[in-house]
Amino acid sequence: MNSIGAPVMKSRWQQTLILTVLLLPLAATEDTLQDAPGLSNSEHQSDATKETGNPSDQKRLLPLNNTRNTRDLGGYSTVNGRHLKWGLLFRSDSLADLDASDLAYLERLQLAAVTDLRSDTERAQAPSQLPRQSPAIVYQTLDINDPAINVAELSRKFYSGQLSETELIALTDRTRYISNTAISRTWGQWVADLANPGALPHLFHCTAGKDRTGFASAIILLTLGVPRDEIMHDFVLTNQYLEDRIETTVKKIQANSTTDVNADVLRQVIGVTPNSLENAFAAMEDQYGSIDLYIEHGLGIDKATQSKLRALLLE
């Protein structure tokens, strides 16, 4: 099967991890009705067999060979007792290393569109691999990243353990997504566009599928009426799925550092920390008065569009 993208590079995780850890988070601290087509519940759930400890989460993780954080958002419940349909919304880490088996699996999902949340640098370094299918997948990007960052220098400091704990914690901040009106509206327009014909099934991803993708998942779920505890559960699942890689990277940084590096702080940066999303929720309430007002006025998603999204995505 042919795919879109350049030949796979060696050690892609090592080459791109620093971008997902540093590029966007630093940007964030400066200043970041009908059922749609898709895989059936039984077909998708029976394929997702990786062990994650929670039966629902076992169904959620897609069995791809060369991603570690690709999952279906189906099944989450809303405050009104409805549930997200399976097979319509997927979140993921990088699609750069997909093999023929992975591409065949994605083709079965019959994705209508893929949104790449990565920066220009990340996309150039590791182009996404997508199945060639009919109808073709619409590939799109989102302008939420700050290009004015010296990634090479940050990479050197990060892997040599030269960033202070304060600087490391700052990398987990997502409040600029709320305080920056233009970025907030960019996110909101993307969510609203999911209600357009031909937008579903839809997969969105960044490099590790944790920070940008985690925030994207959160605002979709908020718009659909999913309670915060379920949204937080979705957010921190990354730490479970990426546990081995997180620990390997922590050990590498500690080995390279000439000073003591707090392993727990490193884990918060390389994985995710609940504080990141909690602080984003607090910023929404502080700046707009409530989460509902942030959705309507910060993201710019009006009530009619919210209702349309719920009609399409909930059951």
Buried (B, 14 or more C-beta within 10 A) or exposed (E): EEBBBEEBEEEBBEBBBBBBBBBBBBBBBBEBEEEBEBBEBEEBBEBBEBEBEEEEBBBBBBEBEBBBBBBBBBBBBBEEEBBBBBBBBBBBBBBBBBBEEBBEBBBBBBBBBBBBBBBEBBBEBBBBBBBEBEEEBEEEBBEBBBEEBEBEEBBEBBBBBBBEEEBBBBBBBBBBBBBBEEBBBBBBEBBBBBBEEEBBBBBBBBBBBBBBBBBBBBBBBBBBBBBBEBBBBBBBBBBBBBEEBBBBBBEBBBEEBEEEBBEEBBBBBBBBBEBBBBBBBEBBBEBBEEBBEBBBBBBBBBEEBBEBBBEBBBE
